[in-house]
Amino acid sequence: MKQVIAFLLLSFLCAFISTNTSSGKGQTEVVISLDDFSDPQIHKNIKREFSKINGVSLCETSLKTKTVVVQFDQRKFQISDIKNVFKKWECKVKDMSFHNLSDFIE
């Protein structure tokens, strides 16, 4: 009986680990550098805009480094969404760097 319980616990643990690693698939992070990003109100507006977009799971901004970090599901979110937000708030994108988050999980 103890062997059956141990086997079931091990099976559930393997299933849990498998689910966690597969849930990261499709998640991408983009780090966006901007030319002039010193207005705190624009920071709030950009965070609000990204939070409204379907597929975005995180948006962080930094006045000090003039960057925005966005994590999103690449199946629901497009690069044009990024460009539209910055165009709306008249921010000039200097550089964008994309990282597939599933690469860091495995």
Buried (B, 14 or more C-beta within 10 A) or exposed (E): EEEEEEEEEEEEEEEEEEEEEEEBBBBBBBBBBBEEBEEEEBBEBBBEBBEEBEBBBEBEBEEEEBBBBBBBBBEEBEEEBBEEBBEEBEBEBEEBEEBBBBEEEE
